[in-house]
Amino acid sequence: MSEPTPFTENEMLDLAANAVRKIDSHGRRGTSMVTYDEIEAMDLTLICLGMNPNSGTQETPDATA
């Protein structure tokens, strides 16, 4: 299997926007229409906007262990 090619910034934003558009247009049904690439693009967009993926309520591994 070949390695996936990374998104350009414009591709990432376009894919993320497509996902949001599907969800906004179709509600809960729209979530089942979102592709894996669109999910990954939304995730990366949130990280680029400053969201810390480790800031949730789940425990994170101790870095000193």
C-alpha positions as YAML, in Angstrom:
chain: A
units: angstrom
residues:
- id: 1
  name: MET
  ca: [0.00, 0.00, 0.00]
- id: 2
  name: SER
  ca: [1.36, 3.43, -0.88]
- id: 3
  name: GLU
  ca: [1.75, 6.21, 1.64]
- id: 4
  name: PRO
  ca: [-0.99, 8.84, 1.57]
- id: 5
  name: THR
  ca: [0.00, 12.22, 0.24]
- id: 6
  name: PRO
  ca: [-0.42, 15.10, 2.67]
- id: 7
  name: PHE
  ca: [-3.03, 17.78, 2.07]
- id: 8
  name: THR
  ca: [-2.07, 21.24, 0.94]
- id: 9
  name: GLU
  ca: [-3.56, 23.94, 3.15]
- id: 10
  name: ASN
  ca: [-6.18, 24.80, 0.52]
- id: 11
  name: GLU
  ca: [-7.14, 21.13, 0.09]
- id: 12
  name: MET
  ca: [-7.43, 20.73, 3.86]
- id: 13
  name: LEU
  ca: [-9.71, 23.76, 4.16]
- id: 14
  name: ASP
  ca: [-11.82, 22.69, 1.15]
- id: 15
  name: LEU
  ca: [-12.29, 19.17, 2.52]
- id: 16
  name: ALA
  ca: [-13.14, 20.49, 5.99]
- id: 17
  name: ALA
  ca: [-15.63, 22.93, 4.48]
- id: 18
  name: ASN
  ca: [-17.25, 20.09, 2.48]
- id: 19
  name: ALA
  ca: [-17.73, 18.12, 5.69]
- id: 20
  name: VAL
  ca: [-19.27, 21.07, 7.52]
- id: 21
  name: ARG
  ca: [-21.52, 21.79, 4.54]
- id: 22
  name: LYS
  ca: [-22.79, 18.18, 4.51]
- id: 23
  name: ILE
  ca: [-23.52, 18.25, 8.24]
- id: 24
  name: ASP
  ca: [-25.15, 21.69, 8.13]
- id: 25
  name: SER
  ca: [-27.27, 20.78, 5.10]
- id: 26
  name: HIS
  ca: [-28.39, 17.31, 6.16]
- id: 27
  name: GLY
  ca: [-28.11, 17.30, 9.95]
- id: 28
  name: ARG
  ca: [-27.40, 13.94, 11.55]
- id: 29
  name: ARG
  ca: [-27.72, 12.20, 8.20]
- id: 30
  name: GLY
  ca: [-24.93, 14.44, 6.92]
- id: 31
  name: THR
  ca: [-22.50, 12.95, 9.42]
- id: 32
  name: SER
  ca: [-22.80, 9.59, 7.67]
- id: 33
  name: MET
  ca: [-21.97, 11.26, 4.35]
- id: 34
  name: VAL
  ca: [-18.63, 12.69, 5.51]
- id: 35
  name: THR
  ca: [-15.53, 10.93, 4.10]
- id: 36
  name: TYR
  ca: [-12.46, 9.88, 6.06]
- id: 37
  name: ASP
  ca: [-10.42, 12.55, 4.24]
- id: 38
  name: GLU
  ca: [-12.95, 15.19, 5.28]
- id: 39
  name: ILE
  ca: [-12.81, 14.02, 8.91]
- id: 40
  name: GLU
  ca: [-9.03, 14.15, 8.88]
- id: 41
  name: ALA
  ca: [-9.11, 17.61, 7.30]
- id: 42
  name: MET
  ca: [-11.52, 18.88, 9.99]
- id: 43
  name: ASP
  ca: [-9.24, 17.45, 12.67]
- id: 44
  name: LEU
  ca: [-6.13, 19.07, 11.18]
- id: 45
  name: THR
  ca: [-7.94, 22.38, 10.73]
- id: 46
  name: LEU
  ca: [-8.91, 22.43, 14.41]
- id: 47
  name: ILE
  ca: [-5.33, 21.67, 15.40]
- id: 48
  name: CYS
  ca: [-4.05, 24.47, 13.12]
- id: 49
  name: LEU
  ca: [-6.53, 26.83, 14.79]
- id: 50
  name: GLY
  ca: [-4.98, 26.06, 18.15]
- id: 51
  name: MET
  ca: [-7.10, 23.26, 19.59]
- id: 52
  name: ASN
  ca: [-4.99, 21.05, 21.82]
- id: 53
  name: PRO
  ca: [-5.93, 17.42, 21.14]
- id: 54
  name: ASN
  ca: [-4.71, 16.49, 24.62]
- id: 55
  name: SER
  ca: [-6.77, 19.06, 26.52]
- id: 56
  name: GLY
  ca: [-9.91, 16.92, 26.86]
- id: 57
  name: THR
  ca: [-11.15, 15.12, 29.93]
- id: 58
  name: GLN
  ca: [-9.34, 11.90, 29.11]
- id: 59
  name: GLU
  ca: [-6.17, 11.15, 31.03]
- id: 60
  name: THR
  ca: [-2.98, 11.49, 29.03]
- id: 61
  name: PRO
  ca: [0.12, 9.38, 29.56]
- id: 62
  name: ASP
  ca: [2.64, 10.81, 32.02]
- id: 63
  name: ALA
  ca: [5.55, 12.16, 29.98]
- id: 64
  name: THR
  ca: [7.97, 11.60, 32.87]
- id: 65
  name: ALA
  ca: [7.30, 7.85, 33.13]
...
